């Protein structure tokens, strides 16, 4: 999934800082809906990552509840640990 294409699809711009707040709210709602119905594991994970970057993702245990989603849940937990380490390292260097 291409980030710019996703941003354009949900928010009608690749730059959220220029987006109308109403469009952003609508895009967030559509993103949540699409995440909830997505069946493809890779696409579902990509949508979750985007939601996480935007600060609206549910915790991995809530996002990937089904037994068949155990790998996605583990990947999401790994993603959170990795981003936390990057943020911590950036704070330590800055």
C-alpha positions in Angstrom: 0.0 0.0 0.0 1.3 3.4 -0.9 1.1 6.0 1.9 0.5 9.0 -0.4 -2.3 7.0 -2.2 -3.9 6.1 1.2 -3.7 9.7 2.4 -5.2 10.9 -0.8 -7.9 8.3 -0.6 -9.0 9.0 2.9 -8.2 12.7 3.3 -8.0 14.0 -0.3 -4.5 15.2 0.1 -1.1 13.7 0.8 -0.4 16.5 3.4 -2.7 16.4 6.4 -1.5 19.7 7.6 -3.4 21.3 4.7 -6.6 19.2 5.0 -9.9 20.6 6.1 -10.7 19.4 9.7 -14.1 18.1 8.6 -12.5 16.0 5.8 -9.9 14.7 8.3 -12.7 13.6 10.7 -14.6 11.9 7.8 -11.4 10.2 6.6 -10.6 8.9 10.1 -14.1 7.4 10.3 -13.8 5.8 6.9 -10.4 4.5 7.8 -11.8 2.9 11.0 -14.7 1.3 9.0 -12.4 0.0 6.3 -10.1 -1.5 8.9 -13.0 -3.2 10.6 -14.1 -5.0 7.4 -10.8 -5.6 5.8 -10.2 -9.4 5.2 -6.7 -9.3 3.6 -4.1 -9.6 6.4 -1.5 -7.4 4.7 -4.0 -4.6 3.9 -5.5 -4.8 7.4 -2.1 -4.5 9.0 -1.2 -1.5 6.7 -4.4 0.2 7.7 -3.6 -0.4 11.4 -0.1 1.1 11.0 -1.6 4.2 9.4 -4.2 4.5 12.2 -1.3 4.1 14.7 0.7 6.9 13.0 -2.4 9.1 13.2 -3.0 8.3 16.9 -6.3 6.5 16.4 -5.4 2.8 16.3 -6.8 0.4 18.9 -4.3 -1.6 20.9 -3.1 -4.8 19.0 -5.0 -7.0 21.4 -8.2 -5.2 20.5 -7.4 -4.7 16.8 -6.5 -8.3 16.1 -8.7 -10.4 18.4 -9.4 -13.4 16.2 -7.3 -16.5 16.7 -6.3 -16.4 13.0 -5.0 -12.9 13.6 -2.3 -13.9 16.1 0.5 -13.2 13.7 -0.9 -9.7 13.0 -1.2 -9.1 16.7 2.4 -10.1 17.2 3.5 -7.9 14.3 1.6 -5.0 15.7 3.2 -5.5 19.1 6.6 -5.6 17.4 5.8 -2.5 15.5 4.9 -0.6 18.7 8.1 -1.8 20.4 10.2 -0.7 17.5 8.6 2.7 17.2 9.0 3.2 20.9 12.7 2.4 20.7 13.1 4.8 17.8 11.3 7.6 19.7 13.3 6.9 22.9 16.6 6.9 20.9 15.7 10.1 19.2 14.9 11.8 22.5 18.2 10.6 24.0 20.1 12.0 21.0 18.2 15.3 20.7 
